[in-house]
Amino acid sequence: MLQKTLKMAKKVYLDHGATTPVDAEVVEAMQPYFTEKFGNASSIHCFGKVARDALEKSREIIAWKINAEKDEIIFTSGGSESNNLAIKGVLFANKEKNHIITSKIEHPAVLQTCQALENGFSVTYLDVDAGGLVDLKKLEEAITDKTALVSIMHANNEIGVIQDIRTIGEICKRHNVLFHTDAVQSFTKVPIDVKDINVDLISLSSHKMHGPKGIGALFIKKGTELQKQNQGGHQELDLRAGTENISGIVGFAKAVELASDDHVAQMQELRDKFIDKILKEISDTTLNGGREERLCNNVNITFKFIEGEGLLLHLDAHGIAVSTGSACTSQSLEPSHVLLAIGLKHEDAHGAIRFTLGKENTQEELDYTFEKLKEAVKNLRKISPLAK
Ligand SMILES: Cc1ncc(COP(=O)(O)O)c(C=O)c1O
């Protein structure tokens, strides 16, 4: 009985693309900034200085991770705000150019920002191939003398595809167009060196890599003109008004310091075994997104003839947390725009599940997940009108 209870209580978190648990060391680093080090970084007195020192030290750490200069990083409330500021900031600052190029598989924080700009600016939404990659020739052809900005994400949040941002950067440089990339999912998983590749703006977020929620950053290459999007104080290079979230910023920097390549290698190994096992042992399954250019922690599979939501609920009943699409679209019954963009039929897009691994996941957890998954797929197909 006890054993049964323990088994029922098992919890396996496989939704790290939505958010991650905050590391204990991160919480510890943040703690003093709620209590004795509570000062406002803009205050002249010693309380302000303590906060200011922590702010600038944290800025150095984020800059160091992407080989940027300290004054090329500003803190924001997260990836969504960074994307908004990068795109609107560039477009509103540029008086001569009015065209932006993006892709059809961007996160809603980019897509909806671009859609909102359609009233006054022109936007090109590039297609992607079956693996999720942007066609670089089509990108170059889309650039005109009116193009102000190309915004193409580094790694996709649903299917994990990693774009060739080095070549995209070269194309943008050749045509004198600014390049923004949303690196929220890839940050600390795929190296970025801003001195080695041409990129003008990068969006980052803390809560996808074991830092706290509600804090992120935007890399802005020196000399890039940007119009401030929220008015008020002169914080963050006078580009983002508002008292800085020092505890969040300190936590974000600590999470960056703790991120390691060993974790990446470990997740990748578990990911590969998990993908192989599903494709081999569960019939009528396909991997969404290419196998090669893929985030170390992303597994997105279509289980034909069943609804992803049904499968998700079955797994949830066994304590296994996964998602259908991204956290931002999971409240919607519409099939994922990303899966449709890579050519899936509506019913196949509806049968997709995203498993996103984290550094704390183990082989044992994935074996348990596989066992429950196989059982659930079998049961759901028995009652599915779509199954043969
Ligand atoms: C690719 C991508 N961009 C942006 C965001 C938004 O980041 P935040 O939750 O920090 O606003 C997310 C979050 O899911 C994401 O996956």
The ligand as a Gaussian input file, in Angstrom:
#p B3LYP/6-31G(d) Opt

LIG

0 1
 C       11.363000      31.809000     -27.529000
 C       10.713000      32.598000     -26.442000
 N       10.713000      33.927000     -26.513000
 C       10.160000      34.692000     -25.556000
 C        9.556000      34.127000     -24.472000
 C        8.948000      35.010000     -23.421000
 O        9.819000      35.093000     -22.321000
 P        9.274000      35.589000     -20.907000
 O        8.412000      34.505000     -20.366000
 O       10.520000      35.812000     -20.099000
 O        8.539000      36.858000     -21.155000
 C        9.509000      32.730000     -24.351000
 C        8.804000      32.089000     -23.220000
 O        8.178000      31.054000     -23.376000
 C       10.118000      31.947000     -25.363000
 O       10.107000      30.613000     -25.316000

